Amino acid sequence: MNVNVTEKAQQEIKRIMEKKGSNGKDLRIYIAGVG
């Protein structure tokens, strides 16, 4: 896995956590989509 992709994914996860109030289900779905 490319380090740049991982960094982008972490930034997106932070955004999602801020927008959704760290909704665990949305976060898991996003991680599953990236992985």
C-alpha positions in Angstrom: 0.0 0.0 0.0 1.3 3.4 -0.9 2.1 5.7 2.0 0.5 8.7 0.3 -2.7 6.8 -0.1 -2.6 5.9 3.6 -2.1 9.6 4.6 -5.0 10.7 2.3 -7.2 8.0 3.9 -6.3 9.2 7.4 -7.2 12.8 6.4 -10.5 11.6 5.0 -11.2 9.6 8.1 -10.6 12.7 10.2 -13.0 14.7 8.0 -15.7 12.0 8.3 -15.3 11.8 12.1 -15.7 15.6 12.3 -18.7 15.7 10.0 -20.6 12.6 11.4 -19.5 13.0 15.0 -17.2 10.0 14.8 -20.0 7.6 13.7 -18.4 4.1 13.9 -20.5 2.5 11.2 -19.7 5.1 8.6 -16.0 4.9 9.5 -15.9 1.1 9.1 -17.7 1.3 5.8 -15.2 3.9 4.6 -12.2 1.9 5.8 -13.6 -1.2 4.1 -14.0 0.8 0.8 -10.4 2.0 1.0 -9.0 -1.4 2.0 
